[in-house]
Amino acid sequence: MFQEQDNGSASPLRDPRDRRLNRIAGPSSLVIFGVTGDLARKKLIPAVYDLANRGLLPPSFSLVGFGRREWSDDDFAGYVKDAVQAGSRTKFSQSVWDQLVEGIRFVQGGFDDHDAFDRLRGTLQEMDEKRGTRGNVAFYLSVPPKSFEQVCQQLSSHGLAESSDGRWRRVVIEKPFGHDLQSARDLNAVVESVFPADSVFRIDHYLGKETVQNILALRFANQLFEPIWNANYVDHVQITMAEDIGIGGRAGYYDGVGAARDVIQNHLLQLLALTAMEEPISFDAAHLRAEKEKVLAAVRLPEDLSRHSARGQYTGGWQGGEKVTGFLEEEGFNPDSRTETFAAVRLDINTRRWAGVPFYLRAGKRLGRRVTEIAVVFKRAPNLLFRDHAEDDFGQNAVVIRVQPDEGATIRFGSKVPGTQMEVRDVSMDFGYGHSFTESSPEAYERLILDVLLGEPPLFPRHQEVELSWKIVDPFEEYWASLDEQPEPYAPGSWGPASADELLARDGRTWRRP
């Protein structure tokens, strides 16, 4: 059930035990723009219900939808209930629903409708008077980036963005944060002209995943790993985000975006930063962000981008016993499109810890299986004692952090094979969240929405991180745009184009097969 708690502005430096006990949102409203879209229906609304069901929202909480549909409050409540029953992680509870539905409201209108924003202001005032939300509001912009400016200006002109008299106002924006460095700067200027920087929450849902947060625990809560987490012992790092599906009707969004802009610029560079960063002095947002930004600022691009990058487009064919459509044959696509569905790059980090250790990032669609992982691959042990064995008989030790779908971590090391001979073979020691903990992991959006309502920003990248990421990706995009040919084709169910294998082969390495 809901619990009442006035958390105010929670201090991120307090005792961690207090932090666990007090992570309950205070009185507040959440306004979702674009509430009829897939993200809101499949992720945001179920996450709100799951938070309520876990007792992390107060009785005074209010959920307000903003959209063009001519719905009454009851119509919207029915839509919310259907979304909850279809997508919530926790079991449906009628008593929780009865409490939640009392604070559900809908405001009909478009982003250019001044009267609609007046009605929104009136609705929020009503929630304050009837529900006791204390004027605290988070605005979730689940809308295309081109609409951010209009919505923010409407909020500003109708007096909805101002924090005053002890109340707070916050805005949440979804990726993509622009399509290059300049557009990201322009977008940031628009949003921060209305909301102060510490009231802007840029959502990267990957940072809400338990396994992504577990990178910090694995590295800094264990003496086992940190002493060898450097160039003295690490040979290279591979970060992979593979999907086994195609674009799935997202032609309007995906064409002109591609794999590098879609996931490398945000998800994979965030994983790189968490893997390579120095230990922050606390989990305070300023300290955590500062260490990530240092890593991104230290990234160095290869001198020859042609030799250290690869891109591809999936073709039609058979995958998993099913005949699938090629990228260029997908409905709504230009057959001459040069948008990549697979991208791989090599990056280096110019710090004492990582000098000489390449980081290989790859992302693609219609690959062998759905998996996101970070593989820290160690240098080979000196072949002194086992002289009768060829060097290739020994694999390389590795720590593999599985972000999805089988969340956990694996340590790969050499072990003697039973028998009379001294034969060594690679084996794995595995940790899985599902095996080690009885409580299921919350969805990423549960954690992130709760953090917004609490005003705790460590998991949200600020504009400096976004701009540094674009500085890394833009040169690859500009190089690919200068090429006359389309990306290299690759078969569905494979692991990308041949050029991706050649990228590592030039360095004497091979991709892991997840």
N, C-alpha and C positions, 0 to 999 in steps of 0.2 A: 504493500500500500504506500501511498504518498506519505512523506514526512515533512514537517515544517522545520525550516532552518533558515535563519538570517545569517548568511555567510559573509555578507558585505564584500569587501575586497580581500579575498583570501591571500595570505602571505605565502609565497612559494618556498620560503626558507624555514617554515616551521618544522617541528619534529615530524618525520615521515609517518609515525603511527597516528598522530593527530590528523595528518593529511588524509589517511585512508578513512578515518572515521567521519570526517567532515566534508567529504566530497559529495555534498547534496546541494543542488541548486537552490538559490533563494527565490523569493517572489519575482516573477518575470513573465513576459510574453514572448513567443516566437512567431514572427510573421514570415511566411514563405511566399515569395514571388515565384511564379512558375509552378504553382502547386499541383497543376494537372499533368505535369510532365513525368516522364519515366523515373527520373532520379527521385523526385519527391514521393511518388507512389511506391516505388520499390525499395527505397533506402531511407529517406528522411522520416516519413510518417511512421513506418515500423520502428525506427530507432527511437522516436519520441515515445511511442507506447512502451517499448522495452525498458526505457529509462524509468517511466512511471511505474511499471510492474516491478522493477527492482527497488522501488522506494527512493529514487534519486531525484524526483521532482516534487515540489511542494504542492499542497492542496490549492494554492493560489495560481498555479501555472495556467497559462492560456495559450491556445494554438489558433492563429489567425491565418486563413488562406486568402490570397489575392489573385484573382483571375478574371477572364472575360466571360466565363460561363454564367448564365442567368440562374444562379443557385440561391436557394435560401440557406440559412444556417443548418437546417435539418438535412437538406440535400447534401451539403458539404460533410456533415457528420456521418451520413451514410457512406459517402465516398471514403472517408477516413477509416471507418470501421471495416469496410471491404479490404482496404489496403493493409490494415493491421492483421486481419485474419489470414490474408494471403501471404504476408511477408514477415511477420514478427518472429523473432527468435524464441521468445518466451511464450508460455502457454497463455491463451486468452483467459482473462479473469473478468467476470461481469462487474464485480465491485470496483475494480480499477477503472474499467471503461466508464462506469456510471460517474465516477469522480472526474475523469478526464473530459467527458463530453459536455459537462457543464461549462467548460471554458472554451469550447470550440465555436469560432465565428468565421463568417465568410464575407469578403468585401468584393463586390463585382465591379470590374472596370478595366481599362487598358492603361498602359504606362503614360499615355498622353492625356489621360482623363483627370483634370484638376479636381472635379467633384468627387471622384473616387478616392483621391488622397485625403480630401476633407472628411469623407466617410470613414476612411481608415483611422484618421486622427480621433474621430468621435468614438469609434469602436475601442480603441486603446484606452481612451478616457473612461469608457464604460467598464472595461476590464479592471482598470485601476480602482474604480469606485465599488464595483460589485464583487470583484475577486481579490482585491488587495495586491495587485501586481507591483505597486509602488512606482509605477511609471517606467520600470525597467524593460527594455525591448531590444531583442536581437532581430535584425532584418536579414533573412537568408535569401540571397539573390541566385536562385536556381534558374537562371535565364542566360541567353547568349551574351557574350561579352559586349556586343554592340549595343545592348540595352542598359549596361551598367551606368553610363553617364546620365541617361534620361531618368532612370529610377533614382539615382543619388540626388540629382537636382530637384526632383519632385519632393523627395524626403526633406531636403534642405528648405525649399521654398514654403513648405507647409509646416515648418517647425517641428519636424519629426526626428531630426538627426541630432539635436542638441542635448548634451548631457548637462544637467544642472540640478540644483537643490537635492543633491544626494542620489539622483536617479542616473542610470547609465543607458546609453544607446550604443549599439555595436552593429557592425555590418559584416556579413560572411559572403565571400565571393568564391566561386568555383573556378578551377582551371578550365581552359587555358588562360594564363595571365599574359595575354598578348600573343603575337605570332613571331615576334623578333624583339631585339633589344629596344628599339625605338618605340614600338607599339606598347611594350610593357611599361616603359617610362611614361608614355602618354596616359595609359590606363591608371597607373599609380597616381599621377597628378590629379586626375579626375576624382578618384575615390578619396584621396587624402585632402582634397579641397573642401570636402564635406565632413568627413570623419577624421579625427586625429589618428595618428599612426597606431597608437596602442589600442584603438577601437576597431581596427581593421583586421579581420581574420581570414587569411587566404587558405582555403581548404585544399590539402593534398591528402586524399583519403588513405593513401598508403602509410602515412605517418601515424594513423590511428590503429594500425594493425598491431596486435600483440607481439607478433614475431619481429616486426620492425623495431618496436620499443625494446624487445629482448636483446637486440644487438648491444645496447648500452649495458644491460645487466651481464650479458655473457663476457663482454670485454672488461668492465670495470668492477664487477662484483667478484671476480675470480682471479686469483694470482696465477692460475694455470696458463692463461693465454697472453696477457699483456706483455710479459718479458720477451716473447717471440713474435709479437705483432709488429714487425718492422723489417726493413730491407736486409738485415743480417740473416734472416731466416726465411722470409717470404720470397718466393720466386715471382709470382704474379697473382692477380685477383681477377676473377671472372664474375660479372653480374649479368644475369640473364632474366628477361621477362618474355616468356613464350606463351602464345595463345594458340589453341587448336581450332579456332573459329575464324571466319572471314570478317568482312566489314559489316555484315548483317544488316543491310539496308541503311547504313550510315553514310551513303555516298555524299549527301549534302554537306556533312561535317568533315568527312575524312579527305576528300579530294583537295589537294593543295596543302594539307596538314602533314600527313605521313607519320611514320613510326618515330622518327627522331623528335619532332615537335610534340607528338602526342604523349610519349612516355619517357624518352631518354632525358629530355630537358627538365622534367620534373621528377617523376618517380625514381628513375635510375640514378640521377645525379644526387638525389637526396640519400639514396642507399649508399652511394660512394662516399658522401660526406660523413655519414654515421660510421661507416667502416673505417675511414681513414683519420677521423678527427682525434685531437688530443683530449684528454680527460678534462671536462669542465669542472670548475670549482664548486658548482652546485647545479641542480636542475632548474634553477631560475632561468626564465626565458632569455634574458640578456646574455647569460653565460653560455647556454647551450647554442644559441644562434651565433654567437661570436666565434665559437670553435668551428662550427660548420662553415661559416663564411671564410675563415682562414684557409680551410681546405680548398674550397671552390676558387678562391683567389690565387691559390698556389698551383692550380691545374695548368699544365703546359700542353699545347697541341703539338702533334707531330709536324715536322718540317714539310714532309711530303704527304699531303692528305690523300692522294690517290693510292698510296701503298698502305695506308693505315686506316682505311675506312672501306665499307662495303654497303651496298644497298640492293634490294631486290623487290620483285613483284611476284606474288604467287599466281600460278597458272591453274587452269581447270584440270580435273582428273579425279582419281579415286582416293579417298581418305577414310580410313576406318570402315570400309565396306560401303561407303556412300559416295555417289558421284557428286562432286562439288563444282561450282562455277568459278572460273578464273577471275582475278581482280578486274581486268580490263573488260570482262563481259558482264560485270555486275551492273544492275539496272542504275542508270543515271550517270554512268562514267563515260568520260571521253576516252575512246580507244587509243588516243595518243598521249594519255596522261603520263607524266613523269613522277607522280607521287609514289613514294616507296612504301611497301608494306613490311619490309625488313630493313633494319639498319644496324650496322656494327661499327664501332669506333675504338681506337686505342687512345688512351689518355695517360699522361704521366703527372705525378705530383711532385713539385719541386720543394720538398722539405727534407730535413735530415732523416726523418723516420722512413720516408718512402722513396728516396732518390734511387733511381734505377729499377723500380718495380712498376711494370706496366699494369694498367687497369683496362681490361677489355669489357666493353658494354655492348650488349646486343638485345634487340627487341624485334618481335615479328609476329605476324598472324599466319594461320594455317601451317603451324609447325608441328613437330612430332607429338607433343603433348602440352597441356596447360601446366606451366610451372614458373614460379619466380624464385630465384635463389641467388645467394652470394657465396662464391667458392673462393676461399683463401688457400692457395696452393703453395706448399712449402718447397724449399730447395731439396734436392736429393741428398741423402746421407752419403758421406764418403764411403766408397766401396773398398774398405781395407780388410775387414775380417772375412768378408764373403768373396774372396778373390776368384773362386771357382764359378761364380755367377756373373753373367753379363750384366752390365749396368742397366740394361733395359728390363731385366728381371725384377727390378725393384721399382715400384710405383712411387708416386710423390704423396707424402702426407698432405692431408687437406682438412680444413674445417669448413663445412658446408651449412649455411643457415638457410633453411627452407621457409620462405615467406608465405607461399601458398602453392598448392592447396593442402598438402600434408605438413602442417606447420610443425617445425621442430628444428633439430640440428643433428648433423652427423660428423663424426671424426673418423677419418680414414687413416689407417696405419698398417705397417707390415707385421705379420705374425708367422711363426713357424707352422708349417703344415705337419699334422701328426704322421709319424713314421720314423724310419731309421735314418733318413737323409735329412740334412739341414737345408730344407727347401722353405723359402719365404714367399708368402702370398699376401696380397692386400685384403684386409678385412675392415668392417665398419662397426663402430659403436654408435648407437642411435638413440636420440631423445625425441619423443613425440608429445606434443601438448595433450593430445587425446588420451595417451597412456599414463601420463604422469599426474594429471590434474582431473579431479572429478567435475569441477565447474567448467562449463563451456566458455570459450573466449567470447567476449562481447564483440559485436560488429564494430568496424572502424568508426562508423558514423555515430554510434552511441557515445564513444569516448570523445569524439570531436565536438558534438553538439553540447555535451555536458561541459567540456572545457570552455566553450563560448559563453555559456550561461554563468559559469564560475569566473570568467575573465582571466583564465589561465592560458597564456599563449605559447608555451614552449614547443608544442607540436606544429605550430603554424609558421611557415616561412615568411619573413618580412621582405620588403621590396628589394633590399640589398641582395638577398639570396636569389631572388627571381632574376634580377639583372645579371648577376654573376653567372647564372646558369645559361642565360641567353648568350653571354659573351663566349661561352664554350661551344654552344651548338651553332650559332650563326655562321662561323667560318665553314663548317661542314655543309650547311645548307647553301651557302653562296657558291661553294665549289661544285656541289652537285647540280645547281641551277645553271652553271656554266657549261655543262656537258650536253652534247647534242643527243646522245643516245638515251633510251629509256632504261630504267633499272633492270638488272639481270633477272631473267625469269627463274623461278624455282618451283619444284613440284610440291603439291600439297602433301602434308605429312612428313616432309623432309625437315632438315634443320637449317634451311636457308640456302642461298646461292653458293656456288663454288668459290666465289671471291671472298666470302667470309672465312672459309677454311684457309685460303691462301694468305689472308691477313695475319693469322697466327703462325702459319707455316713459315713465313718469312722470318719470324722470331724464334723458330725452332720449337714451337708449341702447338698444341691442339685444343680444340674446344672440349669441354666435358660433355658427356652425353647424360643429361639429367634423368 
